[in-house]
Amino acid sequence: MLTKMSRREKRALRFIYFSERNQHTIPFFIDAGVLPLKFLYYELLANLMFEIRHKNVPGKILSVCPSVCMYALNQSLLQSLTKKK
């Protein structure tokens, strides 16, 4: 699902900047000042991990996952960063 969204995101940027379909999109992301969806996911996950670590999240999240949550989030982040395409 993420790859499909990523392709559409790149296609939209190419359309906005009137570029060829095989042109790199990284300069467009930089020029537009936006992060690709994949990196937004990583940012969101990192922020959640930070908030849980410093106990700044709503009580329901902490009650659901006290110490197990940190381990699971760390493993999830590790797997997504080391995942090979």
C-alpha positions as CSV (number, residue, x, y, z in Angstrom):
1,M,0.0,0.0,0.0
2,L,2.8,2.4,0.9
3,T,4.6,1.8,-2.4
4,K,1.4,2.6,-4.3
5,M,1.0,5.8,-2.4
6,S,4.6,6.6,-2.8
7,R,4.4,6.3,-6.6
8,R,1.3,8.5,-6.7
9,E,3.0,11.1,-4.5
10,K,6.0,11.1,-6.9
11,R,3.7,11.3,-9.9
12,A,1.9,14.3,-8.4
13,L,5.2,16.1,-7.8
14,R,6.3,15.5,-11.3
15,F,3.0,16.8,-12.6
16,I,3.2,19.9,-10.4
17,Y,6.7,20.7,-11.7
18,F,6.0,19.8,-15.3
19,S,8.8,17.3,-15.5
20,E,9.5,14.0,-17.4
21,R,8.1,10.8,-15.9
22,N,11.5,9.4,-15.3
23,Q,13.1,12.4,-13.6
24,H,14.2,12.1,-10.0
25,T,11.8,13.5,-7.4
26,I,14.2,14.2,-4.6
27,P,14.9,17.8,-5.8
28,F,11.1,18.4,-6.0
29,F,10.6,17.2,-2.4
30,I,13.4,19.5,-1.3
31,D,12.0,22.5,-3.3
32,A,8.5,21.9,-2.1
33,G,9.7,21.6,1.5
34,V,7.8,18.3,2.2
35,L,8.8,14.9,3.3
36,P,7.9,11.7,1.4
37,L,5.2,9.6,3.1
38,K,7.7,6.9,4.0
39,F,9.7,9.5,6.0
40,L,6.6,11.0,7.6
41,Y,5.8,7.5,8.9
42,Y,9.3,7.2,10.4
43,E,9.0,10.7,11.9
44,L,5.6,9.8,13.5
45,L,7.0,6.5,14.9
46,A,10.0,8.2,16.3
47,N,7.9,10.9,17.9
48,L,5.6,8.3,19.5
49,M,8.6,6.4,20.8
50,F,10.0,9.6,22.3
51,E,6.7,10.5,23.9
52,I,6.3,7.0,25.4
53,R,9.8,7.1,26.7
54,H,9.3,10.4,28.5
55,K,5.7,9.5,29.6
56,N,4.1,12.4,27.7
57,V,1.4,10.4,26.1
58,P,-2.2,9.8,27.1
59,G,-2.7,7.4,30.0
60,K,-4.5,4.8,27.9
61,I,-1.5,4.3,25.7
62,L,0.8,3.8,28.7
63,S,-1.6,1.5,30.4
64,V,-1.8,-0.7,27.3
65,C,1.9,-0.9,26.8
66,P,4.1,0.0,29.8
67,S,7.5,-1.6,29.0
68,V,6.5,-4.0,26.3
69,C,5.5,-1.1,24.1
70,M,9.0,0.3,24.0
71,Y,10.5,-3.1,23.0
72,A,7.9,-3.6,20.3
73,L,8.3,-0.1,18.9
74,N,12.1,-0.4,18.9
75,Q,11.8,-3.8,17.0
76,S,9.4,-2.3,14.5
77,L,11.6,0.6,13.8
78,L,14.6,-1.6,13.5
79,Q,12.9,-3.9,11.0
80,S,11.6,-1.0,8.9
81,L,15.0,0.6,8.7
82,T,16.8,-2.7,7.9
83,K,14.2,-3.9,5.5
84,K,15.7,-4.6,2.1
85,K,13.8,-4.0,-1.1
